[in-house]
Amino acid sequence: MSSNLIAAIEPKIVMSLICTLNVVPCWLLRRDMRDKSVRLLNEATLAFGVGLPLLLFKDWLPRTPVVIVGNMLILAAMTLLWQSVAALSGQKTDRRLVAVAPSIWLVCWLLPMFRAERDLRIAFVCSVAGLLIFRAVIDLLRGGRGTAPERLLVATGLFHVMIGIVRVVLAVRHAPFAQSPLYKMLTELNTLTYMMLWPTLCTILLHRRLIDAEAARGRRDELSGLLNRRGLLFQIDRIGPGTLILFDIDHFKRINDQHGHASGDKAIVAFAVLAERVLGPELLLGRIGGEEFLAFLPAGAATTAQNAITAVNAAERVREAFAATPLIGSRATTVSVGVASPLAGEALDIQLARADRALYRAKRRGRNRVELCDGAGLADPAGGLDDEPRESAVPAVESAASVLVAA
């Protein structure tokens, strides 16, 4: 074998190996993450891993079928890559679109002029590939979160589009530059970055989403589906001050003892669904332990007093709705509620302790009530604890609804 032939084959072998190796991380990620975007990305790298080597070695293979199949696979890979980014960004996907660009290529191949003009074929493939990658960039900008991998993906995509435009213009104009070493270098750089950077960055981005999803699941309560204590307090800390509403299902231990833990679980799930529906998206809600739930109303533009009244009204709606909901046979259970408005410079754990004091005052006063602790009511100037929070400026309301177990 001559030295010229070896020099021509070696870069193509390297590129083919890179294309093949690109499939491996996507396949491994697909095993661990059953996600549409991962599946589409895996199919894209597989199509490209077969299509590009075919085109690279077209001079050593049956040329016509290799050119047809290789370009169809490349166009399918571009479409799958766009669909993968769309799925990742929360956009709608349609697998039927994967066949559109390859089908158009096949129809064009039937035209004698298209078969005869290599520059025309280059212009077609570069145009379609550029449009698909540009669409992927748009979807990423719409549904992305501005992370560093996403920004790098956008930059890579725009680089492909730019090189594609240059190649289309030169191919259409039959410019001598299209035969120059510089043009060849740009083409190879375009191919190399697609083979290495784009799928790799997609894999990094998908892996980050997987880590985020795992972290989010770690902040969720498995039984109720609500935020758990860690997740809720994390969100509250990010938002800032607001009013806390602490719920505690009445006589919960007795429910478990008399009717079994399945009934207790049923009560927890029922309250979670009801409270989430009644409170709406304006309030954060989580289960912070056992039969205790915590809701958070952000301060916003309202005054502390207005925020407290809004929180008490929301708590009353939940209390009334829950007391009217049969859980065991025809009987309902009830919930006691403590509300605490924020004080200037107060730590969250202190505010939560005040809400807890208000809750247990509701328990002592007969349960099935809402109590508001609108002052400190916890520490005296010497640093000790008062026995009782200040009386609420908003009167607690007794419920006439039946309870599961007599108070």
Legacy VTK file of the C-alpha trace (Angstrom):
# vtk DataFile Version 3.0
C-alpha trace
ASCII
DATASET POLYDATA
POINTS 407 float
0.000 0.000 0.000
1.437 3.379 -1.032
2.237 6.135 1.441
-0.314 8.445 -0.231
-3.090 5.891 0.275
-2.130 5.422 3.921
-2.129 9.188 4.445
-5.607 9.401 2.911
-7.069 6.528 4.933
-5.659 7.211 8.400
-7.675 10.404 9.179
-10.823 8.682 7.972
-10.191 5.726 10.248
-9.726 8.092 13.206
-12.958 9.943 12.400
-14.847 6.681 11.991
-13.596 5.439 15.365
-14.638 8.705 17.042
-18.107 8.401 15.500
-18.406 4.857 16.811
-17.169 5.768 20.290
-19.731 8.588 20.507
-22.416 5.920 20.738
-20.971 4.415 23.926
-21.640 7.221 26.483
-25.132 7.767 25.098
-25.864 4.037 25.319
-24.590 3.909 28.915
-26.672 6.936 29.840
-29.735 5.376 28.237
-29.320 2.286 30.447
-29.468 4.449 33.584
-31.977 7.069 32.444
-35.218 6.072 30.736
-35.820 9.397 29.082
-37.026 10.316 25.596
-34.248 12.844 25.034
-31.608 10.225 25.900
-33.161 7.676 23.558
-33.294 10.176 20.690
-29.706 11.278 21.313
-28.575 7.647 21.333
-30.299 7.053 17.988
-28.768 10.255 16.573
-25.211 9.259 17.463
-25.834 5.753 16.120
-27.128 7.091 12.776
-24.204 9.493 12.508
-21.763 6.769 13.591
-22.840 4.676 10.603
-23.543 7.415 8.062
-20.312 9.407 8.298
-17.938 6.401 7.966
-19.895 5.309 4.894
-19.318 8.708 3.272
-15.681 8.809 4.359
-14.973 5.485 2.636
-17.245 5.949 -0.368
-14.257 5.679 -2.725
-13.570 2.135 -1.456
-17.216 1.008 -1.428
-20.039 0.870 -4.016
-20.287 4.619 -4.481
-23.915 5.250 -5.447
-25.690 3.269 -2.688
-23.144 4.487 -0.114
-23.696 8.149 -1.018
-27.482 7.702 -0.889
-27.609 5.794 2.402
-24.788 7.776 4.062
-26.418 11.164 3.426
-29.841 9.871 4.450
-28.382 8.666 7.752
-26.611 11.995 8.319
-29.871 13.902 7.755
-31.749 11.498 10.029
-29.065 11.999 12.701
-29.442 15.790 12.492
-33.213 15.485 12.854
-32.889 13.100 15.803
-30.426 15.460 17.459
-32.881 18.339 17.091
-35.694 16.168 18.504
-33.457 15.172 21.416
-32.761 18.811 22.301
-36.477 19.599 21.892
-37.415 16.813 24.325
-34.720 17.962 26.733
-36.054 21.527 26.588
-39.662 20.485 27.185
-40.787 21.030 23.581
-43.050 18.688 21.625
-41.427 15.987 19.508
-42.663 13.986 16.534
-40.758 10.905 15.372
-42.351 11.140 11.924
-40.188 14.199 11.245
-37.093 11.962 11.249
-38.087 10.608 7.832
-38.753 14.002 6.206
-35.224 15.173 5.320
-33.965 11.718 4.197
-37.087 11.301 2.042
-36.530 14.670 0.354
-32.903 13.682 -0.286
-34.019 10.406 -1.876
-36.529 12.187 -4.134
-33.901 14.735 -5.184
-31.494 11.908 -6.009
-33.931 10.772 -8.693
-33.261 14.036 -10.549
-30.347 13.697 -13.028
-29.092 17.223 -12.306
-28.939 16.492 -8.568
-26.962 13.285 -9.129
-24.573 15.024 -11.496
-23.868 18.140 -9.401
-21.793 17.396 -6.303
-21.920 21.067 -5.253
-25.716 20.971 -5.374
-25.768 17.925 -3.090
-23.391 19.645 -0.668
-25.559 22.760 -0.653
-28.671 20.661 0.041
-27.173 18.712 2.948
-25.554 21.798 4.506
-28.776 23.810 4.203
-30.970 21.152 5.807
-28.396 20.386 8.521
-28.017 24.099 9.285
-31.790 24.564 9.604
-32.124 21.557 11.922
-29.244 22.652 14.159
-30.536 26.228 14.236
-33.940 24.924 15.301
-32.225 22.900 18.060
-30.477 26.074 19.242
-33.816 27.921 19.347
-35.418 25.130 21.402
-32.459 25.134 23.764
-32.732 28.899 24.258
-36.467 28.604 24.902
-36.404 25.739 27.359
-32.888 25.876 28.763
-31.727 27.148 32.133
-28.695 29.146 31.032
-26.114 26.694 32.375
-22.547 26.646 31.066
-23.046 23.401 29.055
-26.159 24.890 27.460
-24.311 28.070 26.481
-21.516 25.977 24.988
-24.069 23.890 23.108
-25.599 27.051 21.659
-22.179 28.328 20.602
-21.356 24.988 18.977
-24.659 24.923 17.135
-24.196 28.460 15.835
-20.682 27.536 14.674
-22.140 24.674 12.623
-24.753 26.985 11.131
-22.117 29.567 10.195
-19.834 27.003 8.514
-22.859 25.510 6.756
-23.817 28.904 5.315
-20.275 29.438 4.037
-20.234 26.012 2.388
-23.650 26.553 0.785
-22.651 29.927 -0.674
-19.372 28.586 -2.037
-20.981 25.460 -3.457
-23.747 27.404 -5.218
-21.309 29.923 -6.677
-18.800 27.202 -7.667
-16.143 29.356 -6.013
-12.503 28.314 -6.362
-12.176 28.712 -2.575
-14.302 25.580 -2.234
-11.318 23.558 -3.513
-8.751 25.294 -1.308
-6.986 23.768 1.740
-8.649 26.389 3.990
-12.131 25.286 2.931
-11.140 21.660 3.473
-9.873 22.539 6.938
-13.153 24.318 7.815
-15.147 21.325 6.591
-13.090 18.877 8.638
-13.289 21.137 11.698
-17.041 21.307 11.296
-17.260 17.525 11.099
-14.879 16.999 14.003
-16.701 19.367 16.344
-19.986 17.707 15.473
-18.551 14.275 16.181
-16.926 15.192 19.483
-18.328 18.331 21.044
-22.052 18.298 20.265
-22.897 14.746 21.407
-20.508 15.061 24.340
-22.119 18.277 25.506
-25.574 16.787 25.082
-24.470 13.889 27.262
-23.093 16.276 29.895
-26.312 18.244 29.846
-28.439 15.117 30.155
-26.278 13.883 33.021
-26.741 17.192 34.813
-30.484 16.919 34.358
-30.306 13.403 35.807
-28.445 14.700 38.852
-30.989 17.526 39.243
-33.848 15.056 38.982
-32.288 12.868 41.671
-31.811 15.916 43.905
-35.439 16.928 43.332
-36.630 13.433 44.253
-34.561 13.720 47.440
-36.624 16.770 48.370
-39.971 15.001 47.902
-42.021 13.007 50.376
-42.749 9.590 48.872
-46.139 9.090 50.519
-47.785 12.467 49.915
-45.855 13.575 46.844
-45.294 16.974 48.483
-41.984 18.594 49.299
-40.352 17.049 52.351
-38.929 19.106 55.219
-35.551 19.641 53.575
-37.060 20.541 50.210
-39.623 22.942 51.646
-37.198 24.770 53.946
-34.747 25.017 51.036
-37.411 26.706 48.895
-38.502 29.024 51.714
-34.898 30.056 52.322
-34.564 30.951 48.627
-37.791 32.983 48.499
-37.366 35.052 51.653
-39.727 36.080 54.458
-43.368 35.062 54.597
-46.069 33.619 56.820
-45.875 30.013 58.031
-48.982 27.828 58.366
-48.405 24.647 60.376
-51.033 21.865 60.105
-51.301 18.796 62.347
-53.942 16.096 61.809
-55.868 15.630 65.066
-55.713 12.315 66.970
-53.477 10.800 64.321
-51.954 8.220 66.693
-55.425 7.056 67.613
-56.289 6.661 63.926
-53.264 4.396 63.468
-53.974 2.425 66.647
-57.694 1.885 66.022
-57.859 1.599 62.244
-54.337 0.602 61.186
-51.466 2.372 59.524
-53.123 2.077 56.117
-55.875 4.394 57.370
-53.240 6.769 58.718
-51.516 6.804 55.327
-54.883 7.411 53.680
-55.464 10.413 55.941
-52.031 11.855 55.080
-52.541 11.457 51.338
-56.098 12.824 51.520
-54.957 15.896 53.420
-52.049 16.484 51.036
-54.318 16.369 47.971
-56.993 18.525 49.596
-54.613 21.139 51.002
-52.705 21.444 47.737
-55.967 21.980 45.862
-57.400 24.481 48.349
-54.217 26.506 48.841
-53.406 26.732 45.137
-50.047 27.536 43.526
-49.549 30.784 45.462
-48.508 28.886 48.614
-45.750 26.324 49.039
-46.840 23.159 50.821
-44.828 20.287 52.245
-44.985 17.413 54.688
-42.367 18.015 57.354
-42.835 14.865 59.414
-45.484 12.385 60.520
-48.892 14.043 60.360
-47.457 17.590 60.229
-47.634 19.767 57.131
-46.237 23.247 56.572
-47.468 25.860 54.111
-45.645 29.067 53.265
-47.177 32.308 52.005
-44.495 34.665 50.610
-44.659 38.207 51.939
-44.741 39.867 48.517
-45.978 43.441 48.453
-48.556 42.919 51.217
-48.064 44.193 54.749
-47.422 41.714 57.553
-50.985 42.148 58.820
-52.491 41.617 55.366
-50.307 38.578 54.843
-51.394 37.147 58.202
-55.091 37.615 57.401
-54.610 35.946 54.006
-52.801 33.036 55.649
-55.462 32.577 58.350
-58.233 32.631 55.726
-56.367 30.024 53.675
-55.868 27.874 56.775
-59.584 28.125 57.600
-60.521 26.977 54.099
-58.300 23.937 54.438
-59.562 23.169 57.957
-63.219 23.396 56.934
-62.743 21.331 53.770
-60.809 18.611 55.604
-63.357 18.410 58.437
-66.080 17.892 55.838
-64.206 15.085 54.046
-65.141 11.516 55.105
-62.015 9.394 55.483
-63.064 6.307 57.466
-66.537 5.184 56.595
-68.838 8.187 56.945
-66.657 9.897 59.538
-64.216 12.730 58.960
-61.132 13.777 60.850
-59.916 17.263 61.623
-56.774 19.338 61.620
-55.377 21.944 63.996
-53.444 24.884 62.603
-50.876 27.346 63.892
-49.962 30.481 61.932
-46.912 32.704 62.497
-46.100 35.933 60.688
-42.449 36.892 60.201
-40.721 39.295 62.575
-37.885 41.608 61.568
-34.542 39.819 61.693
-36.114 36.571 62.868
-34.539 33.258 61.891
-36.746 30.724 60.137
-36.400 28.124 62.885
-37.607 30.638 65.479
-40.612 31.541 63.325
-41.375 27.850 62.883
-41.166 27.370 66.650
-43.744 30.156 67.093
-46.037 28.471 64.560
-45.606 25.252 66.532
-46.562 27.042 69.763
-49.674 28.426 68.077
-50.522 24.941 66.798
-50.357 23.390 70.248
-52.433 26.200 71.655
-55.073 25.160 69.095
-54.726 21.579 70.372
-55.171 22.657 73.993
-58.245 24.706 73.117
-60.122 21.758 71.666
-58.509 21.058 68.276
-60.047 21.702 64.852
-59.093 25.400 65.075
-56.723 27.977 63.640
-54.537 30.004 66.006
-52.358 32.950 65.006
-49.174 33.908 66.804
-48.566 37.403 65.441
-45.904 38.443 67.968
-42.687 36.975 69.367
-44.318 35.231 72.296
-41.257 33.062 72.813
-38.370 34.817 74.452
-38.327 37.262 77.364
-35.604 39.904 77.629
-33.555 37.519 79.759
-33.667 34.878 77.091
-36.199 32.500 78.706
-39.370 31.143 77.162
-42.864 32.464 77.860
-45.492 29.860 78.593
-47.938 31.213 75.994
-47.725 33.290 72.805
-49.599 36.551 72.617
-53.303 36.346 71.899
-54.099 36.479 68.207
-55.449 39.643 66.615
-57.557 37.327 64.449
-60.041 35.246 66.444
-59.800 31.470 66.156
-62.906 29.825 64.742
-64.495 26.707 66.202
-65.680 24.050 63.736
-69.086 22.404 63.901
-67.899 19.535 61.704
-67.764 16.068 63.166
-64.452 14.619 64.256
-63.124 11.099 63.902
-62.462 10.681 67.614
-64.043 12.815 70.323
-61.683 15.455 71.729
LINES 1 408
407 0 1 2 3 4 5 6 7 8 9 10 11 12 13 14 15 16 17 18 19 20 21 22 23 24 25 26 27 28 29 30 31 32 33 34 35 36 37 38 39 40 41 42 43 44 45 46 47 48 49 50 51 52 53 54 55 56 57 58 59 60 61 62 63 64 65 66 67 68 69 70 71 72 73 74 75 76 77 78 79 80 81 82 83 84 85 86 87 88 89 90 91 92 93 94 95 96 97 98 99 100 101 102 103 104 105 106 107 108 109 110 111 112 113 114 115 116 117 118 119 120 121 122 123 124 125 126 127 128 129 130 131 132 133 134 135 136 137 138 139 140 141 142 143 144 145 146 147 148 149 150 151 152 153 154 155 156 157 158 159 160 161 162 163 164 165 166 167 168 169 170 171 172 173 174 175 176 177 178 179 180 181 182 183 184 185 186 187 188 189 190 191 192 193 194 195 196 197 198 199 200 201 202 203 204 205 206 207 208 209 210 211 212 213 214 215 216 217 218 219 220 221 222 223 224 225 226 227 228 229 230 231 232 233 234 235 236 237 238 239 240 241 242 243 244 245 246 247 248 249 250 251 252 253 254 255 256 257 258 259 260 261 262 263 264 265 266 267 268 269 270 271 272 273 274 275 276 277 278 279 280 281 282 283 284 285 286 287 288 289 290 291 292 293 294 295 296 297 298 299 300 301 302 303 304 305 306 307 308 309 310 311 312 313 314 315 316 317 318 319 320 321 322 323 324 325 326 327 328 329 330 331 332 333 334 335 336 337 338 339 340 341 342 343 344 345 346 347 348 349 350 351 352 353 354 355 356 357 358 359 360 361 362 363 364 365 366 367 368 369 370 371 372 373 374 375 376 377 378 379 380 381 382 383 384 385 386 387 388 389 390 391 392 393 394 395 396 397 398 399 400 401 402 403 404 405 406
